[in-house]
Amino acid sequence: IGTGSIVGVATALRIGGPGAMFWMWVSALLGMTTKYAEALLAVKFRVKDEKGEIAGGPMYYIENGMGDKFKWLAKIFAFFGVVTALLGCGTFPQVNAITESVHDSFHIPVIVIGIIVTVLTAVVTLGGIQAISKVAQFVVPFMAISFIGGSMVILIVNHSAIPGAFSKESALGGAAGTAVVSFMTAMRTGVARGVYTNEAGLGSSPIVAAAAKTDSCVKQGLISMTSVFFTTILTCSMTGLVVISSGLLDKTDLSGSVLVTKAYNAGLPFNIGMYLVAVGIIFFSFTTILGWNYYGERCVLYLTGKTGSIKIFKIVYILAIATAPFLTLEPIWLMADITNALMIIPNLIALLGLRKVVISETKKFFDREERTKVNVRKSVVE
């Protein structure tokens, strides 16, 4: 769960209207299949690097699954993975969400927030990640439960305003303009934000899935696809419905984290909503920053084959974090959409090219499961 589940939803609703959320759901349902295939292939074709650590992801299932003649495609994906980490999902949207939300909630100057985030990122990425990752393991689930719990309270209070989100007009598109333009805007923003939120088809999450301690690529695929449900179907829906039910979408021109903060603050007493969103964004965004640093490192290592290149990448990554607080919202999300698309294209080509492997592994797994069940039934009868 990252900033896309909070800020991304508000941005999509502002641009595409309530219909954008409908298209998030559509993209999530389709995304569960691609997430399954990605994780399955990542485990199937993973390797061990020179340090004995597991390495995997689209680069490896393209090269090892499709053959050396497609190594160019693997390198293209890895290159775009580095670009996305530096200019897209990993840096600008995350830092902007933190600075905007903290500034609006606690009135801390943007430059101070930017310095703190940059220093913390440098400390963690250049060393000491284990201690903070242990804290994140506790804090992030706690924050996720708190965020979803707060959302449910608001939705129960504002339940009468929710049906408007499911109207025919909302599903087709809620933005101003002609029906066709409205429909296309809602669909484009909804799908883009959905992909940004759950990373299905992007090729980033298989890099982590490859390192899973499992002996079954199909089981890992099934586990990984549930993340799409939790991030998009559950969390994004909570955020979107709170924003829509607040009425602020029609009454104000607010967008991004400010819109979410105002919506949650209006639904919860004693400014609880403001702090809930601000603290949630801080932890969700910061852990996402760390995650994308890892994705970028893996892609750089694949491209260069030299561990020394990782330190150079980390320095550039920290510099990108330092510049992020001073960029405006719309160009940031536009850049994220472009870099996402650049990663998706080679990855989807690979998924299509390796579809028979996915089908074969899935069939073998469930045939084996069925035989096991039959044998158990026979044993019970005997």
N, C-alpha and C positions, 0 to 999 in steps of 0.2 A: 504494500500500500504506500503510494508516494503522493507527490503533489498533484499528479494528474487526477487522482480520485477526489481531490478537493478543489484546487484552483482550476484545473483543466475543465472540470464539469461546469463551473461558473462561467468560464470563458466561452465554452461551447454554447451555453444557454443564452449568453449575451449576443453572440453572433448569429446563431441559428434558431433561437427560440426554443420553446419546450420540445419541439419535434426532434431536436438534436439528441435528447435523451433516449427517445425511441430507437434512433439509429445506433446509439451506443449499445443497446441491448441486442440489436440485430448483429452488429459486428462482434459482440461477445459470444453469441451462439455459434457463429462461424469460426471465431477465433479459438474456441475450445478444441476444434478439430486440428487446426494448425499447431496449436500448443502441444497437443498429444503427439503429433508426428515429429515435431522438432525435438522434443525430449527423448522420444524413442530412438531417433537416429543419433542423437548426441551420445547416448549410452552405448548404442550398438557399435559406433565407430570411434569411440574415445581411445586415446593413447596415453603413454607415460612420457613426460618430457625428460630432459637430461638430468634433472634433480630427483626423478622418480615420482614426481607429482602428476596426478591425472590432468590431462588437457583434452578439451573437447569443444564442440560447438559447430556451427555451420562450416567453418574453414576446414575442419577435419572430416565431417561427413561428406563434404563436396569432394575433397581430394581422395579420401579412402573409399568412399562409396561410389562415386562417379568415375574415378580413375584420374591418372596424371594429366590426361588431355584436358581436364576441366580445372586444373590447378590455377589457371588464370582467373576463373570465376571465384575460387576460394580467396585469392589475393584481393580481388575487387571487394568482396564482402568485408575482409579484414580492414582494408583501407577505409571503407565507408564506416566501419565500426569505430575506428579511431576518430573520424570526423564527427560522428554523432556524439561520442563521449565528450569531445572538446567543445563542440558548438551547438549541440542539440540537447537531448534528454539529460545528459549527465551534469551540465553546468548551469547554463543561463536560466532555464525555467525554475530550477530548484532554488538557486540563490535569490532570484528575484522574488519568489514566493515567500522565502524567509524574511527578506528585508522589508518587503511591502507589508506583510502581516505584523511583524514585530514593531515596525515604525508606527503603524496605525493603532496597534493595541497598547504599546508601552511608551510611545513617543520618543524612542531612541533614534538619534540621527542615523541616516542611511550609511554614511561613511564609517561610523563606529560598528554598525552591524556587519558591514562588509569586511572590515578588518578582522573582527572576531571569527566570522565564518571562514575566512581565508586562513587564519592562523590555525584554527582547529583542524581544517582539512589538511594543512601541511603537516601538523603533528601526527595525525592519524595515518596519512598515506606514506609518509617518510619513515614511519615506525610507530610502535605502540598501538597497533590496530586491535590486538587481541583483548586488551583490557577494556577498550571502549565497545568492542563487539559483544563482550559479555554483558555490559550495561544495556546495550541495544536489544539484546535477546530478551531482557526483562521489560524494558521500557516500551518498546514498540508494540508488543501484544497488549500491554496494559493500556496504551494510548488508543489502540484500535478498538478495544472493547469500550473504552470511555467515549470515543467519538461516535461509535454506532449506538451506544446506549443513549447519549444525549440527543442524537438524531431521532431515535424512536420516541423519546419523550415529546419532542417538538411536533412530530407527525401525529401523535395521538391527540395533542392539543389542537392542532390545525387540520384535523382529518377532513373537515368539510371542504377545504380548499384543494384537496388532492385530486378529486375526479377531473378537474380541468386539465391536468397533465396528460390524461388519457383520451382526450377528445379527438375526433377525427382530424380537426384542423391542426392540433398539436402534433399528431403523428406525421402528417404530410409536410408540416413546416410552419414555424411561427414567426419567421423574420419578415420584416416589411418588404413590400414590393409585389410583383406579380406572383401568381400561384406557382409557376415553373421555377422562377428564381428562388422563391421561398423554400420550395421542396428541395432543390439542389443545394441550397445553403445549409439547410438542416441536415441533409444526408452527409454532405462533405464534412461539416464540423463534427457531427456525431460520430462518424466512422473514424475520423482522424484522432479525436480525443479518446475514443474507445481503444484504438490501437496504442496510443501513447500510454494509456493507463495500464493495460494488461500485457503489452509488449508481444501479443500473439502475432506470429509471422515475422516479427522484427529480427529474430535470430539472436537476441541478447540473452534471454533466459536459458537457452540450451547450453551456453557456456558454463553456467553454474550447475545445471541439471546433470551435466556430464560427470561432475565430481561426486555425485550421490553414491552412498554406500549401498549398492543394490546389485543383485545378480540377474535382474530381469529388466530389460529395456522397456517392455510393455507396462510393467507396474509403475516405473518412473513416469512414463507417458500419461498414465491414468492419474497419478498424483499431481503432476504438473498442470494438467488441464483444469484442475479444481481451482487453481489460482485465478483463472479468468473469471470464474463465478464469484469468488470472494471480492476481487478488486473492482469489477465492473458491475455485475448484476446486483451485488449487495451494497458495497460501499458507495459507488457512484450514484446508485439509485437513491440512497439515503441523502447524499449531498444535494442531488438535483431536486428531489421532492421538497426538501427543506427550503431551498431557494425559491422554488415555484410557489409553494404555499405561503411564503412570507409576503408575496405581493410586490417585492422590491424590483422584480424584473420589469414590471410595467411602470412603476412609479419613479424609478431612478435610472441614471445612466452608469451606475457603478458596475465594475467588472472585476474579474480575478479574485484574489484573496480578500479584497475589501468588501466585495459583494457577499461572499460566503460569511465573513465575520459579522457583517450587519444582519444577515439573515438569521444566523445562529443566536446572536445577541438579542434579537427581537423575540425569539422563541423561548429563551431561558432567562430566569431572573438573576439579579445581582451581577450582571455582566459576565456570567459563567460562560456563555457562548463565545464571547470574545477571547477569553483565555483558553478555552477548549480548542478552538480553531488555531490560535497562535502557537500554542505548545505542540499541538498535533502536527502542524506544518513544519515546525522546527525539527522534530524528531524524524518524521516521515521523509522530509526532503534531505536531511543530512545523511541518513542511512542510504538513500537513493544515490546521493553524490558518491559515497564510498563504493557502492555497488558498481556504478558506471566507471569508476576509476579501475576497478578490477577487470571489467569487460574490455576497456581500452588497453590495459596492460597485456591481456591475453592476445589481443589482435596485433599489438605492436610486436610481441614476442614471436608470433607466427610469421609476420612479415619480415622481420630482421634476423630471427634466430639467435639473437644476442641479448643476454640478460641486462647488459649495460644500457641498452636502449630504453629500458623501462624507467630508469631514473630520469632520463631526458624527458620522457613522456610525462612523468609525474610533475616535473617543474613547469612544463607548458600547461598542464592541467590546473595547477595551482594559480598560474597567471590568469587563466580563463575565469577561474572562480573570483579572482580579485576584480576583474572588469565587469562581471555580471550585474552587480547592484546598480550600475549606472546606465543600464540599457532599459528601454521602454518595453511594455508588455507585448504589444501586437507583433513587432518584428521578432521578438523572442519565440513566440509560438509559431510564427511562419517559418523561421529557421528550423525549429524542432520538427515540423511537418515535412520539410524538404529533406532533412537528414534522415528521418525515419524512412521515407520513401526510397532513398538511396540504399538503405540496408535491406529493405523488404524485397526489392526486385531480385537480387541474386539468390536470396534465401528461398523465395517462392519457386524460382527456377529449379533449385536443388530439391525442394519438396516434391515437385512434379516429377522430376527425373528419378527420384528414389521412391516413388509411390508404391511400386511393386514390393519393395523391401518392407515398407510399413504394413502393407496388406498381408504379406507372408508371415511376418513376425507376429502380427495380431492374431491371425488364424491359428498359427501353431500354439500360441499361448492359450487361447480359449478352447482349442481342441484338447490340449493337455489338462486344462481345468475340468472340462466335461468328463474326460476319462477318469480323473481322480474322484469326481463325484459319483460316477457309476460304480467304481471299485468300492467306495465307502458304503454305498447302498447295498452292494452284494455282501459285504462283510457283515453289515447289520442283519441282513436277512439270514445269513448262515449262522 
